[in-house]
Amino acid sequence: MSSSNLIRWSGLAGLAGGILVAVFDVAEFVVIGGRPESAAAGTSAVIIVRVAFLVPIVLTMLALVGLYARQAEQAGTLGLVAFLVAFIGTAMVFGLQWSAAFIGPWLAEAAPGLVDAEPSGLLTAAFLLSFLLFALGWLLFGLASLQARVLPRGAAVPLIAGAVLFFVFLLLEVPGSGAVFGAALAWMGYAVWTRGGQPALAPTAAK
């Protein structure tokens, strides 16, 4: 398979991954239903949603590689830094989701008080760092996409907004942080899928 086709398929991965991130983010909120983590983590519905949530995160990582390759030359140093930070941040979020899906149910049964306790110290720092790198990386990636002018501004601007709202919603403990980002990623992926993976247009030619 040619590199142009791989890039184009990465756009489809972004489209599918973004949609699924939004769907599973809402689904997780619905199945938890305001219950404490100790009561919800071990239920079949929550386990299924959290395990399934791993799929769109993997798709997001695959999409990121193609999205970067599509505009690597035009995005320059900022694009490279953004790609690295976004990839590391997304990988760290995958680790958090994996822990919630597979370790969470066991902890909820073995130590429910621990599961419901507010994290502190190093654990709090690890959570914040993971989400901060994710949001910062995708924010920078959106900015690099604007600078590269290979993909439409209509795809890059929502990605920036989605990255910012992802972190803000998490800090405020407002549901829907993943849904906003997922919708933005789906838009970016759709732009790559429909435009194809041919060599990038000159910066002045992109709209």
VOBA-1610 file (N, C-alpha, C; in pm, whole numbers, padded with zeros to 5 digits, always signed):
BEGIN
Met+00085-00120+00000Met+00000+00000+00000Met+00088+00124+00000Ser+00058+00221-00085Ser+00138+00342-00095Ser+00121+00430+00027Ser+00220+00519+00046Ser+00212+00609+00161Ser+00092+00701+00153Ser+00053+00741+00032Ser-00063+00829+00017Ser-00191+00759+00061Asn-00201+00631+00031Asn-00319+00555+00074Asn-00319+00535+00225Leu-00201+00513+00282Leu-00192+00498+00428Leu-00236+00626+00498Ile-00192+00740+00443Ile-00232+00868+00501Ile-00383+00886+00489Arg-00436+00850+00375Arg-00581+00865+00356Arg-00657+00776+00454Trp-00610+00653+00473Trp-00677+00564+00568Trp-00663+00614+00711Ser-00555+00685+00739Ser-00541+00742+00873Ser-00649+00848+00897Gly-00690+00915+00788Gly-00800+01010+00801Gly-00929+00938+00839Leu-00951+00820+00781Leu-01069+00742+00817Leu-01060+00696+00962Ala-00938+00661+01006Ala-00918+00623+01147Ala-00952+00739+01238Gly-00915+00861+01198Gly-00948+00979+01277Gly-01097+01005+01280Leu-01162+00987+01165Leu-01307+01006+01158Leu-01379+00906+01248Ala-01344+00778+01233Ala-01408+00674+01314Ala-01371+00689+01461Gly-01242+00713+01488Gly-01198+00727+01627Gly-01264+00844+01696Gly-01275+00957+01626Gly-01337+01075+01685Gly-01483+01052+01719Ile-01554+00989+01626Ile-01696+00960+01650Ile-01712+00865+01769Leu-01627+00762+01774Leu-01637+00664+01883Leu-01596+00723+02017Val-01497+00814+02018Val-01461+00882+02142Val-01582+00957+02197Ala-01649+01031+02108Ala-01767+01106+02151Ala-01878+01014+02201Val-01901+00904+02128Val-02008+00811+02165Val-01979+00745+02299Phe-01857+00694+02317Phe-01825+00621+02440Phe-01811+00715+02559Asp-01772+00840+02534Asp-01766+00937+02643Asp-01905+00960+02701Val-02001+00976+02613Val-02140+00994+02657Val-02192+00865+02719Ala-02160+00749+02657Ala-02207+00621+02708Ala-02154+00593+02849Glu-02028+00627+02872Glu-01970+00605+03006Glu-02043+00688+03111Phe-02074+00812+03077Phe-02146+00899+03170Phe-02285+00842+03199Val-02350+00788+03096Val-02485+00734+03112Val-02485+00609+03199Val-02392+00516+03172Val-02394+00388+03245Val-02348+00405+03390Ile-02263+00503+03417Ile-02224+00527+03557Ile-02341+00589+03632Gly-02412+00680+03570Gly-02536+00732+03625Gly-02524+00799+03760Gly-02413+00864+03788Gly-02397+00937+03914Gly-02363+00850+04032Arg-02345+00719+04011Arg-02309+00630+04121Arg-02163+00648+04160Pro-02126+00618+04285Pro-01984+00620+04322Pro-01905+00520+04239Glu-01778+00547+04220Glu-01693+00462+04137Glu-01692+00318+04189Ser-01693+00300+04320Ser-01689+00165+04377Ser-01812+00083+04340Ala-01925+00149+04321Ala-02048+00079+04286Ala-02061+00058+04135Ala-01998+00144+04056Ala-02015+00138+03911Ala-01906+00058+03841Ala-01782+00063+03892Ala-01668+00008+03819Ala-01680-00140+03787Gly-01742-00217+03874Gly-01750-00360+03853Gly-01872-00407+03777Thr-01959-00318+03735Thr-02079-00358+03661Thr-02044-00391+03516Ser-02121-00481+03459Ser-02093-00527+03323Ser-02097-00412+03222Ala-02196-00324+03235Ala-02211-00215+03138Ala-02090-00123+03140Val-02042-00087+03259Val-01928+00004+03270Val-01802-00063+03217Ile-01783-00190+03251Ile-01664-00262+03203Ile-01663-00268+03051Ile-01777-00302+02992Ile-01786-00312+02846Ile-01754-00178+02780Val-01812-00070+02832Val-01788+00062+02773Val-01642+00102+02787Arg-01583+00077+02903Arg-01445+00119+02925Arg-01346+00037+02844Val-01373-00091+02829Val-01287-00173+02742Val-01302-00129+02597Ala-01426-00107+02554Ala-01450-00063+02416Ala-01387+00073+02389Phe-01377+00156+02493Phe-01321+00290+02478Phe-01174+00285+02435Leu-01108+00172+02460Leu-00968+00159+02420Leu-00952+00162+02268Val-01054+00115+02197Val-01047+00109+02050Val-01032+00247+01988Pro-01121+00344+02020Pro-01103+00475+01959Pro-00976+00547+02001Ile-00922+00515+02119Ile-00796+00578+02158Ile-00683+00527+02069Val-00684+00397+02040Val-00585+00342+01946Val-00602+00403+01808Leu-00727+00416+01763Leu-00753+00478+01633Leu-00703+00623+01631Thr-00716+00691+01743Thr-00668+00829+01751Thr-00517+00835+01734Met-00445+00741+01795Met-00299+00738+01781Met-00259+00707+01637Leu-00330+00613+01574Leu-00301+00582+01433Leu-00331+00702+01344Ala-00441+00770+01373Ala-00478+00887+01293Ala-00374+00996+01306Leu-00322+01015+01426Leu-00225+01122+01449Leu-00102+01106+01361Val-00057+00982+01344Val+00061+00958+01260Val+00034+01004+01116Gly-00082+00967+01062Gly-00114+01007+00925Gly-00141+01155+00911Leu-00209+01214+01011Leu-00236+01357+01006Leu-00106+01437+01005Tyr-00010+01389+01082Tyr+00120+01458+01083Tyr+00194+01438+00950Ala+00194+01313+00901Ala+00265+01285+00775Ala+00208+01366+00660Arg+00078+01392+00664Arg+00011+01466+00556Arg+00063+01608+00543Gln+00115+01665+00654Gln+00156+01805+00652Gln+00290+01829+00721Ala+00372+01723+00731Ala+00495+01730+00809Ala+00588+01841+00762Glu+00609+01850+00631Glu+00705+01949+00579Glu+00657+02091+00605Gln+00530+02115+00581Gln+00476+02251+00598Gln+00461+02288+00746Ala+00438+02189+00832Ala+00418+02217+00975Ala+00548+02250+01046Gly+00660+02205+00993Gly+00790+02242+01048Gly+00815+02189+01188Thr+00898+02266+01263Thr+00937+02225+01398Thr+00818+02219+01491Leu+00728+02317+01480Leu+00610+02318+01564Leu+00527+02191+01542Gly+00515+02149+01418Gly+00439+02029+01389Gly+00501+01905+01450Leu+00635+01897+01445Leu+00705+01781+01503Leu+00687+01777+01654Val+00705+01892+01718Val+00688+01899+01864Val+00544+01863+01901Ala+00450+01919+01826Ala+00309+01892+01854Ala+00278+01744+01839Phe+00331+01683+01734Phe+00308+01540+01711Phe+00361+01457+01828Leu+00482+01486+01871Leu+00544+01408+01979Leu+00467+01424+02110Val+00432+01549+02143Val+00359+01572+02268Val+00221+01509+02263Ala+00152+01524+02150Ala+00018+01466+02136Ala+00023+01314+02141Phe+00124+01254+02078Phe+00134+01108+02077Phe+00162+01055+02218Ile+00255+01120+02288Ile+00287+01077+02425Ile+00166+01095+02515Gly+00100+01212+02503Gly-00018+01236+02586Gly-00130+01137+02559Thr-00152+01104+02431Thr-00257+01008+02397Thr-00222+00869+02449Ala-00093+00832+02441Ala-00050+00702+02495Ala-00072+00697+02646Met-00046+00808+02716Met-00067+00811+02860Met-00216+00801+02895Val-00301+00865+02816Val-00445+00853+02837Val-00491+00710+02812Phe-00431+00644+02714Phe-00461+00503+02690Phe-00430+00420+02815Gly-00315+00449+02878Gly-00279+00377+03000Gly-00379+00399+03112Leu-00425+00522+03126Leu-00526+00550+03228Leu-00656+00475+03199Gln-00695+00473+03072Gln-00819+00404+03035Gln-00806+00254+03054Trp-00689+00199+03023Trp-00665+00056+03042Trp-00675+00021+03190Ser-00619+00106+03275Ser-00626+00082+03419Ser-00770+00087+03468Ala-00846+00185+03419Ala-00986+00196+03461Ala-01067+00075+03416Ala-01035+00022+03297Ala-01112-00088+03241Ala-01080-00221+03309Phe-00952-00246+03340Phe-00913-00378+03387Phe-00874-00384+03536Ile-00815-00276+03587Ile-00777-00275+03727Ile-00890-00219+03814Gly-00966-00125+03758Gly-01075-00061+03832Gly-01174-00159+03893Pro-01226-00257+03817Pro-01323-00351+03875Pro-01266-00431+03992Trp-01141-00472+03981Trp-01079-00547+04089Trp-01062-00461+04214Leu-01017-00337+04195Leu-01001-00246+04308Leu-01135-00213+04373Ala-01238-00197+04290Ala-01370-00166+04344Ala-01421-00276+04436Glu-01382-00400+04408Glu-01423-00512+04492Glu-01331-00529+04613Ala-01201-00511+04590Ala-01104-00535+04698Ala-01092-00419+04794Ala-01103-00297+04743Ala-01084-00179+04829Ala-01175-00066+04782Pro-01305-00078+04803Pro-01399+00025+04754Pro-01373+00163+04810Gly-01329+00171+04935Gly-01299+00301+04994Gly-01184+00369+04923Leu-01087+00291+04881Leu-00972+00347+04809Leu-01015+00399+04672Val-01103+00328+04605Val-01149+00369+04473Val-01226+00502+04480Asp-01304+00519+04585Asp-01386+00640+04598Asp-01308+00759+04653Ala-01189+00735+04707Ala-01110+00843+04766Ala-01055+00936+04659Glu-01043+01064+04691Glu-00984+01160+04598Glu-00834+01132+04586Pro-00782+01123+04462Pro-00637+01100+04448Pro-00558+01218+04501Ser-00437+01189+04546Ser-00354+01296+04601Ser-00208+01268+04568Gly-00125+01366+04595Gly+00019+01350+04578Gly+00062+01317+04437Leu+00146+01214+04426Leu+00203+01175+04297Leu+00096+01129+04200Leu-00007+01063+04252Leu-00113+01015+04165Leu-00187+01130+04099Thr-00217+01234+04176Thr-00282+01352+04120Thr-00195+01416+04013Ala-00064+01426+04042Ala+00029+01485+03946Ala+00033+01402+03817Ala+00027+01269+03830Ala+00032+01182+03712Ala-00093+01200+03626Phe-00210+01208+03692Phe-00334+01232+03618Phe-00327+01364+03542Leu-00289+01470+03615Leu-00284+01603+03554Leu-00184+01607+03439Leu-00068+01545+03458Leu+00034+01546+03353Leu-00017+01475+03228Ser-00081+01361+03248Ser-00132+01286+03134Ser-00233+01368+03054Phe-00331+01426+03123Phe-00434+01503+03054Phe-00379+01634+02997Leu-00281+01693+03068Leu-00222+01817+03019Leu-00144+01793+02891Leu-00064+01686+02888Leu+00013+01656+02767Leu-00080+01624+02651Phe-00187+01551+02679Phe-00285+01521+02574Phe-00343+01649+02516Ala-00393+01735+02605Ala-00458+01858+02559Ala-00358+01952+02493Leu-00241+01968+02555Leu-00140+02058+02499Leu-00092+02010+02363Gly-00069+01880+02353Gly-00021+01824+02226Gly-00120+01847+02113Trp-00247+01822+02139Trp-00347+01841+02033Trp-00375+01988+02006Leu-00361+02072+02110Leu-00371+02217+02088Leu-00260+02263+01994Leu-00137+02222+02023Leu-00024+02259+01937Leu-00039+02200+01798Phe-00095+02080+01790Phe-00114+02018+01659Phe-00214+02097+01576Gly-00318+02146+01640Gly-00413+02231+01568Gly-00348+02360+01521Leu-00265+02420+01606Leu-00194+02542+01568Leu-00098+02515+01453Ala-00027+02402+01460Ala+00066+02366+01352Ala-00009+02343+01221Ser-00130+02287+01231Ser-00211+02266+01111Ser-00254+02399+01050Leu-00286+02495+01135Leu-00319+02629+01085Leu-00199+02690+01015Gln-00082+02673+01075Gln+00041+02728+01017Gln+00074+02661+00885Ala+00055+02529+00877Ala+00090+02454+00756Ala-00004+02488+00640Arg-00131+02515+00671Arg-00231+02550+00570Arg-00246+02442+00464Val-00229+02318+00505Val-00253+02205+00415Val-00396+02157+00429Leu-00442+02150+00552Leu-00580+02109+00581Leu-00666+02233+00605Pro-00796+02222+00587Pro-00883+02338+00602Pro-00881+02395+00744Arg-00892+02527+00754Arg-00903+02590+00885Arg-01026+02538+00959Gly-01130+02505+00883Gly-01252+02454+00943Gly-01232+02325+01018Ala-01121+02251+00992Ala-01091+02130+01066Ala-00995+02159+01181Ala-00902+02252+01161Ala-00800+02280+01263Ala-00855+02360+01381Val-00939+02458+01354Val-00990+02543+01462Val-01073+02464+01564Pro-01166+02377+01520Pro-01239+02296+01619Pro-01148+02202+01697Leu-01039+02156+01635Leu-00945+02069+01705Leu-00879+02144+01820Ile-00842+02270+01796Ile-00784+02353+01903Ile-00886+02373+02014Ala-01008+02408+01977Ala-01113+02429+02076Ala-01141+02301+02153Gly-01143+02188+02083Gly-01169+02061+02148Gly-01062+02024+02248Ala-00934+02053+02215Ala-00824+02024+02307Ala-00834+02109+02433Val-00865+02238+02415Val-00878+02329+02530Val-00995+02286+02619Leu-01110+02260+02557Leu-01229+02223+02634Leu-01212+02088+02703Phe-01135+01999+02641Phe-01107+01869+02703Phe-01046+01889+02841Phe-00944+01975+02850Phe-00875+01996+02977Phe-00961+02077+03074Val-01027+02179+03023Val-01110+02264+03109Val-01225+02184+03169Phe-01291+02102+03087Phe-01403+02021+03135Phe-01357+01924+03243Leu-01237+01868+03225Leu-01185+01775+03325Leu-01157+01846+03457Leu-01098+01964+03451Leu-01069+02039+03572Leu-01198+02076+03645Leu-01300+02111+03569Leu-01427+02151+03629Leu-01516+02031+03660Glu-01468+01910+03624Glu-01546+01787+03643Glu-01681+01794+03572Val-01677+01850+03451Val-01798+01860+03369Val-01796+01746+03267Pro-01904+01669+03255Pro-01909+01561+03156Pro-01897+01616+03014Gly-01847+01533+02924Gly-01845+01570+02783Gly-01710+01614+02731Ser-01604+01601+02812Ser-01472+01646+02765Ser-01427+01568+02642Gly-01449+01437+02644Gly-01410+01356+02530Gly-01499+01376+02410Ala-01625+01409+02434Ala-01719+01427+02323Ala-01682+01546+02237Val-01642+01655+02300Val-01603+01776+02226Val-01478+01748+02143Phe-01377+01688+02206Phe-01254+01657+02134Phe-01281+01557+02022Gly-01363+01455+02049Gly-01391+01353+01949Gly-01456+01411+01824Ala-01549+01503+01843Ala-01613+01566+01728Ala-01511+01643+01644Ala-01419+01712+01712Ala-01316+01789+01641Ala-01222+01696+01565Leu-01181+01586+01628Leu-01092+01490+01562Leu-01161+01428+01441Ala-01289+01396+01455Ala-01363+01339+01342Ala-01363+01434+01223Trp-01377+01563+01250Trp-01376+01663+01143Trp-01240+01667+01073Met-01133+01665+01154Met-00999+01665+01097Met-00976+01538+01015Gly-01016+01423+01068Gly-01000+01298+00995Gly-01079+01299+00865Tyr-01200+01353+00869Tyr-01283+01361+00748Tyr-01214+01446+00641Ala-01149+01554+00684Ala-01080+01640+00588Ala-00968+01565+00517Val-00893+01484+00590Val-00784+01407+00529Val-00841+01296+00442Trp-00946+01231+00487Trp-01006+01122+00411Trp-01062+01171+00278Thr-01128+01284+00278Thr-01190+01333+00155Thr-01090+01398+00062Arg-00986+01462+00118Arg-00884+01525+00034Arg-00785+01423-00019Gly-00773+01310+00051Gly-00679+01207+00010Gly-00540+01232+00064Gly-00449+01142+00036Gly-00314+01150+00091Gly-00211+01188-00012Gln-00250+01260-00115Gln-00155+01303-00217Gln-00059+01406-00158Pro+00052+01432-00224Pro+00145+01533-00175Pro+00074+01662-00142Ala+00117+01725-00034Ala+00048+01843+00017Ala+00045+01955-00084Leu-00064+02029-00082Leu-00076+02146-00167Leu+00018+02254-00118Ala+00054+02345-00206Ala+00131+02460-00162Ala+00051+02536-00058Pro+00117+02594+00045Pro+00045+02660+00152Pro-00058+02762+00104Thr-00028+02833+00000Thr-00118+02938-00045Thr-00241+02882-00115Ala-00236+02752-00151Ala-00346+02695-00226Ala-00453+02633-00137Ala-00417+02602-00013Ala-00513+02539+00077Ala-00611+02640+00128Lys-00733+02594+00153Lys-00839+02682+00201Lys-00888+02633+00335
//
